[in-house]
Amino acid sequence: MPLWPEDAKPRLLLFVNLFTREGRLPPEQETVLQNLIEAMACSRLARPQVVVRVAPGDLPAIGERLAGLRGFAVELLGADSHQRRLPLLRDILLDSAVAVAAAHQEAASPLPPYALYINADICLPPYAFDLVAQQVMQTAWGQASADRPGWLPAESLILNRRDRHPATPSAPGASQLHWHPGYDCFAFPLALLPHLQLGETCVGLPPIGALLALNLLVLSKRVLLIDELFLSWHRGSDRQWNTAEQQGAMAANWDAAAAAFRQLTRHDPRVLAQLPFVGFEKRLAAFSYRSLATAFATKSSAPP
């Protein structure tokens, strides 16, 4: 007998961009995929589906690799990213036929469908989908009570990763988990997708995590940052963007993200004093309205 009736489980669509190297998934991508396959198989509280957005040149190899895997769908990236080395974030998340179909199918469901986004180098544990499903159910049914007056359940989630550091000579049998300040795993109502303002910001360079976090802070009733649990970890090199050759591209990405945030906030700098910042996305918000950055930094009570 199932743990939870199938039609009562929340629909979760996870979006990720995978790519090939020399005609096949590189090892770090294969690890991400294997963990997604395991998380899909282990889920008992959700109806998860993975939407893999790929460039046209990667479609044959990735399509063949995912053939026969239940719950996986392959779609082309948005047209503006077909020839880009680093795709635009909006071309991964927006204009998905799978998302449109899911929104239509779940229109009458008591639990709204949710979108999840992970960077291409982020691995999820087997319990990831069920933890998000529990949060979705709490959001749908939770309410304030006498002992929790004014309590508001989180509508969107930022799931911070932990970095696995290898064992040391002094402790050869134990790897360590280290806290990471960046954002690379998100969950939010699928209905928010058409309202995201992502502009020309590409993945693979800062500050995509901050921009997506700011979108959720503006568009959601409440955002919960979970950074005390082991909910995701990183695979591969995490500092490829931090080189002299990438400085110009990174500066352009910051400008693109700032333009997207200004569009999101309708060019109204008063939002800087109103948003309930949860972490380092405050830096992008201040950067977006540079002329007010000094005053904002001295008067804001948001965490550093």
N, C-alpha and C positions, 0 to 999 in steps of 0.2 A: 504494500500500500504506500503511495507517495507521501512524503513528509508534508507536502503542501499541495493543494489542488492546482493543477497546471494553469488554469485560467485566472488564478488569484496571485500568481507570481508576477513581479514587475518585469517588463521588457527592457533589456539593457543592450544598447548598441555601442560597441567599442570601436572607435576609429583609430587607425594607425597607418602610417605610410611605411611600406617595406620597399626595399630596392635590392638589386642584384649587383654582384661584382664578378666580372668574367663569366657571366651567364648563369650564376647561381647565387643563392643567399649566402652572404658572408657568415662566418661562425657566430658573431654576436647577434645577427638577425635570426639565425637558426635557433639560438638559445631563447630569444624573445618568443619566437613562434612555439617552441616546445612547451614553454611555461603557459602560454595562452591555451594551447590544446589541453593541458592538464587542468587548468582552472575551469575551462568549459566543461570538462568531464566530471569535475568534482562539485559543480554547482548543484544545489538542491533547493534553493529558495528563489532563484531567478530564472528567466528565460533569456540567456545571453546570446548575442550574435556578434561576431567580429567582422567589421567592414574594413578590408585592406584596400587602401587607395594607392595606385601604382602609376608610374609613367608608362607610356605606350611601349617603349623598348623593354620594359621589365615584365610586361603582361604575359607573354608566352611562358617564361620560366616560372614565374610565381603562380600563374594559373595552374600549371602542371603540378607544382609542388602542393598546392592546396586542394587539388581535385580529390573528391571523395571525403574530404574532412567535413563532418557535419557542423553546421552553424557558422561556416566561414563563407563570406561573399567577397569577390574581387571586383573593384570598380576603378576606372581610370580617374586619375586626378583631374581637377578642373583644367580647362584648356590652357590657361595662362601659365601652368606649370609643366606642360608636356616636354618642354625643352630646357627646363631649369635644372641645374645641379642640386640646388636646395629649393624644394617646392614651397609655395606660399601656404601659410597656415589655412587660409580660407579655402584653398583648393583641396585640402584634406577633409575639412569639416562640412563645407557647404555644398549644396546642389547634389546631394546623394539620392539616387533613386531608391535605395534601400530605406533611407530615413523617411522619405515621402510616403512610401508604402507602409512603414511601421506606424507613422503618425495617423494614417487613415485607418489602419486595422485596429489601433488601440483607442480610437476616439471615444468609445463607450466604456472603456475599462475604468474601474474605480482607482486604479493606480496608474499614474501617468508614465509613459515611456521615458527612459533616461538615455542620455548620451554620455559616453566616457571617451576621454582622449588620453593617449599616452604617447610620449616621444618614442621614436623607433628603437631606442636603446634601453628601454625600461621593461623590466620583467615583473610579472605579477605572481603572487603566491597562489596556491590552490583555493584559498578561501576568499579571494578578492571580490568575486562577483556576489557572493552571499553576504559579505559585509555591506556592500553598497545596497543590496536588496533590502537588508534590514533598515538601513537609513531611509530608503525610499518609503518603506511601509510606515516608519515612525513619522515621516513628514506628512504622509497622507492621513494618518489616523491620530497623530499626536495633538494634544490641545492643552491649554493652560488649566491649572487646577488650583485648589485652595492653597496647597503647599508650593505651587509653582506659578504664582500670579504673573501674568504677562509673558510667560514662557512661549517662545516661538521656535518650532523645529527648523533645522537647517534644510534649506531648499537645494543648495549646491554644496559640493564638497571639493576641497583640495587635499589630496592624499600625498603627503610628503614621503619621499623615499628614505631608506637607510642605505648607506654604502657599505658593502662588505669589504673589509680589509683582511688580507691573508694572515695566517698564523705567523707569529714571531718566534725567533730562536728560544726566547724565554718561555713561550707557551706554544709549543709545536702542534698541539692538538686542537687549538681553539682559534677560530677566526673571530673578528670583532665587527660589530655593527656601529657605524658612525653616523651621526646626524648630518643631514645635508640641507643647506638653506634654500636651494632652488625649488621650483615647482615644475613637475613634469607628468602629473597624473591628476585628472579632473573628472568629476561626475556632476551632471546638471540636467535639468529637464530638457527633453528633446525639443520642446516648444520654443526654447530660447535660441535654437540654432539660427533661424532667419534674422534674429535681432543682433547677432554678434557683429561688432565692428572690428575687423582684423586688418583692413587696408592691404598694404603691400608688404606686410611683415612675413619673412620667410623663417622656416624651421632651421635648426642646426646652429643658430646664433642667438645670443641674448638680444632682446628681452621677451621672447615669446611667452614664457611662463608668467611673467608679470603682466603682460597685456591680456592674456586670457583670464587671469585672476581679477584684473580690474573690470573686465566685461562682466564677470559673475557678480562682483560687488555692486555694480550699477544696476544690473538686470534682475538680481535675485532678492527675495525678501530677507534671506539670511544666508551667509556663507560660513561653513565650518571648516577650519584648518585642522587636520589630524596629522600630527607629526611625532606622536609618542609611540606609535605602533609600527611593526614591520609589515608594511603594506605594499611596498615595491622596492626594487633595487636596480642598480645600474649595471649594464654590461658593455664592455668596450672602453675606448678612450673617451674621457669626459672633457678633455681640454684641447681638442683639435681647433676650436675657434679662437683660443687664446694665444695666437701667434702674430708676429708682425705683419705677415701677409694678409691676415684677416681683419686688421684694424679698420681699414676703409669700409669693408663690407659690414662690419659690426656697427660702425657709426651710422651708415645708411639705414641699417635695420632699426636702430634706436630712433632715428628721425621718422621712419615709417610707422613705428609703434606709437610715437608721440602724436603723429597726425591722426592715427586711428582712435586714440583715446580722446583727442579733442573732438572728433566727430561723434564719438560715443556720448560725450558729455555736452554736446551741442554748443561747444566753444564757450562754456560757462565756467569760469574758474572758481566759482563759489563751491563747486563740488569738492574741492580740496579740503574744505572745512567740514564737509558733511559725510564723506565716505568712512565707513568703519574699517579702516585698514587692518589687515591681519599680519603683515610682514613686509618683505622687501619691495613689494609692488609700489609702495609709497614713493620710492625713488623715481620710478617712471612717471608717476603722476606729477611730481614736482618738476621733472625734466620737461614734461609736456607743456607746462606753463612756466617757462624759465624765468620770466620777468618777475614772477611772484614766489620763486623758489625760496629765497632767503626768508621772507616773512612767513612762509608756510612752515619752514623747518623750525623756526623759533617758537611758533604759536601752536603747532599741532601737538596733541597729546597721544598720537598713535605711537605704537612701539617702534623702536629704531630698526 
